[in-house]
């Protein structure tokens, strides 16, 4: 077998394998073996474009490579935890429980659609991406000092395929033929024929790598809740915990990857501490008292009115807004489409019309937010206006066979309803009333809406956040004015997880997220696919749409960025027409407050605020705050 090598402009090595002739003497002729182009590179991009960072880069553009190491940063979260396993639906895993784990490939915060070698030096793959080989770094070690090998990678893949989340197993099982260790530091994934392979090298390269020896020695189980953390290769490891009160992660002083170019200027804190609080206001008081030191403020009323205490006035606490180029997170009221009462889209549309975002933003949110309309809000993947000719070409076959209504080809993309300055918008009330009448939910003498079986239209909102009460209350009042028996049930975090996880799905409406990625692919089957709708921890709505399923396949098969955008916009258009949500709000900035002992690069990347990643501790400032008695 002959091999001919060359270098591409971005430093990728290309070799032609099998460019020889096999002579079949008895038949009297020669057959040319097909030449297969194999690319060897330190990175892979979705559509084969050159990555931003070439092979000899020294550090990421948005970090300070000379950032000092040391100190502690502390944050808060709500509820509690009873597990250190972040990969099981059983139990509630501790905050940052996935911090100890690395994957073969990693991304950056200033680039979309590129994966770089982390646990590998290079990867090899053919142009059709039907397989990938990762050349692993021999210096990679788990937190206990034992080396990571190809056997650990294969084991991790197998255990996730056998015991990972059901929706993950369903999709990956259809895509990956096998994983095999070629030698201690080479692992190969072969993909099944007939499936789109565009994203598969990055997908398998993004799986966490666990220690096979520890998993078997300690008889661990990926499906079960456990207080024994898996061994990882990452920079942070468990330091100490106080059950459901706090947890501390410490920097591994022997972290194998600290000098890699992709890690320069990152992982700067000696410790990351997480404090648990029972409610939002208690957490804010804890911040004011110095019990933790960094706060990403999510409450508009607290941001607008709560930061008037002395430490802010004196400059000991910095309150600031940082730029963000990230897309919205899809926050929304999500319907449980498994419930018969929500089967008719007119019912869902009517309920959505009664949420008055404009009044809420002005009255409750101090004008800080913008409305979410798209699953890909604040990105160029969002559908706008009427479909482009390219979108029509994708949608037309689904109209022709009756899967979609013809109006999808001519109507504007569905937008969230707009409301007036009063809490109860009378125009929307009348329109919503007509929709419910058409759907067979008519008003009786008592003002309540019933179907032809005499059943009252009841809608329960589950709420695990007391700070959200002020949002639910006026919305529920508006629904009552429509004749719906709407009410809120307050529960704790553990109950919320129990009632929204598969297989129970015991809810009517919850606040959740319509998920999306910048480079959508097979993840969409977990988020919106019919096949996983009754087992998914992500498709909480239970969306089952033949049109959506077929459009997901189109998105997955897109072989250029332009085609991906068109296909995703067509999918976005259809998802919004399903009305599985009442979209909420987002802000295109980070509102943060922190004690003045942290510093960050002047130019932050567009897709992350990065406080736990590439910020650093100023020891002199920290000492001054402690000397002043501001911090405990």
N, C-alpha and C positions, 0 to 999 in steps of 0.2 A: 504494500500500500504506500503510495507516494503522498507527501504532504507539502503544499506550497504555501508560504506565509507572506502576509503583507500588513501594513499599518494603515488605518484610516485616519482621517483628519482629526478625530477626537481621541486618538490614542488607542482605539480598539484594534486588537489583532484579528485578522481574518485569515483562515486557512481553508484550503480546499482538500477535502478528504475523499479518497477513493478515485482519484483522477487517473486511473490506469486501465489496462485491458486484461480481461480474463480470456485466455485462449482455450477454446474447446476443441482439442485436436481431432477427436473422433468425428465431430460434426463438420469440421473443416471451415469454421468461421469464428470470428471474434465478436464478443459483445462488450460494449463500453459500459462500464459501471457509471451510474449517475454521480456527478460531482455534487457534494453537499457542502455549502458554505457554512463554516462554523465561526461564530464571533466570540472572541475572548475579550472581556472588558471588566472594569471595576464598577460599572454602573449599567443600568438598563432603563430606557425610557419607553413610554407607552407606544409611541409610533416610530421609534428608531431614530429620533432626532438626537443631536449631540447633547450630552448632559452639560449642565452649567459648570460643574467642577471637573476639571480634567485630571488625569492620573497624578500629576505632580502638585496638586493644590496643597497648601500648608494649613489652612484653617477655613472655616465657613466665613463668609463675608460679614455676617451680622453679629459675630462674637468678638469679645476682647480676648485675644490669645494669651495676654499677660494678666488676665484676671487673677487676683489672689484667691487662694483656697482657705477655707476655714469658716467658722461661725455657724450659726443656725438660722434657718427661716422656719416660721411656724404659720400654719393656716388653720381654718376650721372646717368642719363638716357637721351634718346633722345626724341624729339617730344614734345608732350603735353598730356593733359588729359581733359576729359569733363564728367567723371563719377567716382563714388566711388563703383560701382558694378562690381566686377571682374568675375561674373558668367553669364554675358549676352554678346551676340555678338554685341549688340547695344552700340555705343559709344566706347571711349577708356578709359579704367579704369586707375586710378592713380597707380603709382609705389607702390608695396607692399600692394596693396589694400586688399589682402587676409590675411595680417598679424594679424588682430584682431580675426581671427576665428580659433577655435580648433575643433578637431574631437574626437570621443570616444577613438580611438586608435591612436598611433603614432609610428613612426619608429626611428631608430638611424642611425648614420653616419658610424658605424663600423660593420654593420651586414646587411645581405641580407635575405629577406624573413621572418622577424619577426616583429610582431606588438605588442606593449605593451599598457597596460591600461593607459590612461591619464584621461579622464573624468569618467572612471569607476574604481572600486577597483578590480573586477574580472569579468570574462565572463564565461558562461556555454554553452557547446555545446556537442552534441552526436558525436560518432566516425565518422558517415557519414556526419557530418556538415550540416545536413538538416535544422537546425535552430540554432540560437544563442541568448542567453539572456545576456544583459549587466547590471551589477549591478552598478548603477551610484553613484558617490560620492555626498553625500548630501551637501557638502560645496561648490560645484561649483557655481559660480555666474557670471552673465553677467557684462559688464563694468559699467552698471548703478546700480549695487548692488543687482539686483533682482536674485533670485535663478533660476538655470536651472533645469528642471525636464524632466521626460520621455515624457511628452506632447510636449516639445520643440523638442526633438529628432524625434518623430513621425511626427510632423508638418514639420520639416526641410526635412525629407525624402520625404514626400508627395509633398512639393512644388518643390523640385528638380525633382521629377518624373513627375510633371505636367508642370513645366516651365523651367527646366534646359536645357542645350544644347541638341539639337535634337538627336544627336548620343548617348549621355548618356541615354536619356529617352528610346530610342529604345532598347538598350542592357539591362539596368536595369529592364525595364518593362517585359522582357522575363525571368528574373532570380528570382525576389523577389515576393513572393505571397502576403505578408502583413507585416506591422509593427504595433505593438500594445504596448500600455503602460499597463503593468501588475499592476503597482502601481506607485507612484510618482518617485521612484528611480529604477525601473526595466523596461527595454524595450526589447521586443522580436521581432526578424526578422525571418520569416518563408520563406524558399526558395521553388520555384516551383519544383515539381518532374520531373526527367528526364534531369535536367541540371547539368553540373559539379559544384560541391559545394566547391571544394578545396580552392578557394580564396574568397568565398563570405562572410564569417564572417569578414575578413579583409577589404573587399571592403565596406560593409555597415558601418563598424566601422571607415572608413576613410572619411566619408561624413562630411562636415562642419555642425555645429549646430548653428542655428539662434534663435533669440528670437521670439517666436510666438506672444507675447503680443505687442512688438514693431512693428512687421510686420503688424499686423492687426490694431493697433492703428493709425499708420501713413500711412496706405493704400499703402504700398510698393509693388513693383512688381519685382520679380526676373528676368523677361524677359526684363525689361526696363532699359534704362540708367537713372541714378539718382545721384545727388550729396549728397544724404542722405545715409550715410553708415549704413549697418545693424549692430545691436548689436552683439558682440561676447564675448566669454569667455576668449580670449587670453591675453597674457602679455602686448601687445601694443595696443594703441588706438589713434585715430586721435587727434593731438594737434592743428595744424594750417596748412593752405595751402594758397598759392598764385597761383591763377588759371594758370595752364600750365607753371609755373615758378619754384615752389618748393612745397614740402609737408613734414611735420614733423610728425613723430609718436612718442608718448611718452610712457614710461613705466607706466603702471597702478600701483600706489603705493599700491593699495588694491588687487592686483592680487591674486586670491584665491590659485593658484598652485605653488607659489614661493618656498615653502619648500619641495615639492615632490622630492624624490630621482632622478627621471628622469629629473628634472629641475635644480638640484644643479649645480652651475657653469655656468649657461646659462642665457640668457636675461640680460646681464650685463650693457648695456648702458641705460642711462636715456632717451636719444633721438636718433632716427635714422632719419637723414635728407636726402632728395633726391633732387638734383638740376637738372633742365631740361636745355638741350642745343639743339640748332638747328642743329649742325653738330659736327662731331667727333673732328676736330681740335680745334674748339671753346671750347669744353669740356676739351681738354688737356690743353689749355691755362688757363682755369679756375682752373684746378688742380695746375698748376705751381704758380698761383697767390694766392693759399690758400683758394679758394672759397668752396672747399670740400676737404676731407682728405683721402679718400681711393679710389684706382683705380685698377680695375682688367683689365689689359691691353690686349686688343684683337687685336691691330694693330702691326704686326710684324715690320714694318718700324719704327713706333714710339718707340717700345721697343728697337730696335737695334740702333737707331740714335737720338732719341728725349730726352733722359734723361741725357743730358750733361750740365744741368743748375746748378747754385751754391748750391741750397738747397740739391741736391743729392750729390754733391762733398763734402759738409760739414757734411753729415750724418743726416741732419735734415729731409730728406726724405729717407726712406728705399726702395731700389729697389731690389727685390729678387724673386727667383723661389722656389715655394713650391711643394712638391711631391703630385702627384695625382694618385690614382689607379682606377679612374672612367673610365667607358667605354666612347667611343666617342659619341658625341651628334647627329650623323647622318646628319651633315650639308652637304647640297648638292644643286645643281641646280635641281629643280623639274619641270618635264613636266606636263602640263595640258592634261591628257589623254582623256579628253572630246572633245578635238579638233581633227577633222578628220585627219589632217596632221600628227598627232603623233600616229595614230592607228597602223601603221606598226612598229614593234620593230626594223626593220633594219634602219628606219629613226632615231629613238632614239639612236641606237648604233652608227650610223655615226656621229651624232651631238656630242655625248660623246667623240668620238675619237679625236675631234679637240680641246678639252681642254688639254693644255700641263701643267700638274701639275709639272713635274720635272723642266721645265724652270721657271715656276712661283715661285716655292719654292726657287730656287737658285737666281733668279733675283729680285723678288718682296718681298719674305718672309724671306730672309736671312737664309735659311735652317732650320727654326724653326719648321717646321711641318712634319708630316707623312701623307700618303694618307689613306683615308677611303676606305675600300673595302666592309665591311660588315655592315649590319644594326646593328649588335651587335659588332662592331669593338672594340678591346682592352678588350675583355671578352672571357671566355671559351664557350660562346654560338655561336660564329662565326663558320660558315662552312669553312672547309679547304680541299683542294685537292679533290679527288674523294669521293663519298659517302661511309661511313662505311657500313658493312652488316646490321647494325641496321637501318641506314637511308634508305637503299635500301628496307628493309621490309616495311617501311612506304610509300615510294614513288611508289613501284611496282604496287599497285592497281590503282593508278592514271595513270600509264603508260598503264596498261592492258585495261582500259576503254577509252583510248584515250584522257584523260584530259591533260596529260603531254607527251612530246616527249620522246622516249626511251633514247635519249642522256643524259637526266638528271641523269640516273643511272650510266653513265660511264665517263662523262666529269668532269673536274675540276670545282670547284665553280667559277662563273664569277668574274673576277678581273677587277679593273679599268685599262684602257689601259695605257701603259707606252710610253713615248715620249723621243725624243733626246734633245740635248743641245740647238738646235735652236728653236725659237718661233714656227715656222711652221714645223712640222715633216712631211717630204715628204712621208715616208712610210705609216703613218697613213692617210695622205691626199689621197693616192691612194686607200687604203683599204676602206675608207669612201666613196670615189667616186663610187667604185664598188657596195657598199651596196645601195646607193641611186639610181644607175642605175637599180639594181634588183628590187627596190621598185617602179619603174616607175617615178622617178624624174630625168629627163634627162636634159643635158645642151644644151641650145639653142645657136644661133649665137651670142647673146649678153652676153654669159657666165653665164646666170641665169638658175637655175633649175626650170622646170615646169612639171606638171603632164599631163595626157592625156586630161584634160579639158583646158589646157593652163594657169592654175593658177601657179603663181610664189610661190616658197617655201619661205614664210616670217616667220621670228622668232623674236618676240619681247621679250627682257629681261626687266623686271620691276626692278627698283633699287631705294630704298629709302635711301641709304647710300652713300654719295659722296666719302667716303674713299674707297668704293668698285669699283669706276670707273676704277682704274688702273688694276683691275682683269678682268672686263668685256671687256675693250677695246681690249687687244690682243686676247681674245677668239673670239670676234666678227670679228676681222680681219681675223682670221683663217677660220671662217665659210664663210666669203665672198670669200675667196680663193677657197672654195669648191663649190661656185655658189649659196649660200644661201643668201637671202636678210635679213641679221641679223642686228638688231639695238637695242639700249638701250633707254628706256624711263625713265627719272628721275621723281620721284614723291615724295610726302611727306608721312609721316607715316600714316596719316589719309586716304589718297588715297589708300595706300597699303592695309590697313585693309579693306577698302570698296571693293576693287577689288579682294581680295583673300578670303573674307568671303562668306559663303553660304548665299543666293543662287546664287550670281553673278558669282563667279569663272571666272572673266574677265582677264585672263592672258594667256600667252604662257609658259614662263619659269620664275620662281622666285627662289631666294635663300631661302631655308627653311630647315626643318629637317625631316628626316625619323626617326620617333620616335620608341623607344623601351624601355622596362623595364627589370630589372635584373631577375624578376620572371614574365615572360609574361603570360597573361591570357586573360580575356575578353576585356582588353584594346586594344588588337590586332584588335578586330572588329571595334573599333573606328578609329584606325590608318590605317587599310588596308582592312576592310571588305566591300564586295559588298553592303551589306544591308544599310550601312551608307555613301556610297561614295558620294552621292549627297546632303548630309545634314551635313557632318562632318566638324568641324573646324580643324581637324587633318589630315584626308585623303585628303589633298589639291590636290593631284595628280588625284583623282578620280579613283583609282585603283579598277577594277572589275575583279577578277580572280577566277573561280570556284576551281582551285587547291589551291590557297591561302586560300579560305574560308574553304575548307575541312581540310587543315593542321592546321588552327587556332583551329578547333575543337579538333584535336589530341593533340595540345599543352595544351589546356584547360583541357583535360582529363588525362594528365600525373599525375600519382600518386606516383612518386618518383623523386628525383633530377636527377638521371641518365636518366630516361625516358624523363624528361623535356629537358635536354640538347640535347638528340638525336632528339627529335621532333622539337626543336627550330632550330637546325642546318639544318634539312631538310627544314623547312620553310624559313630560311635565304637563303638557296641555290635557292629556287624557287623565292623568292622575288628579288634576284639579277638578275636572269634570265629574269625577267619582264622588266628590264632596264627602270624603271620609273624615274630614277634619273641619274645625273652625279655627283658622289660623290666628295666631296671637301677634307677637311683636318682637322687634329686635332693635339693637342699636349698633351702629358701625363704629364703635369705639370701646375701649376698655376703661371702665371706671374703677380705679383702684386707690386704696389708701394703705400706707405702710409707715412703720417707724423709720425715721431718717438715719438708717444705717445700711441701707441697700443701695446699690448702684447698678446701672444697666448701660449697654451700648447706646450711644446717641441715636443711631438709626436702628430701629427695631424692624424685624422682618414682617411681611404683610400678614402671615398666617398664624402668628403666635405672640402672646405677650411675654412668655418665656421666663417667668419669675423663678420657677423651680429648675430651669434648664441652664440659662446663661447669664442670669444676674449673679452678683457677688456681694460679699459682706465686707463693709468697711470697719475694721476692728477699732480704729480710733473713735469713730462716731458711736459705735456700739458701747464702748467704755464710757463715753460722755453721757449717754442716756442712762446707763446703769448708775453712774455716779450721781446723776440728778434725781434718782429714785423713780424715774418714769417707767422703767422696766423691772420686773421681778427677777 
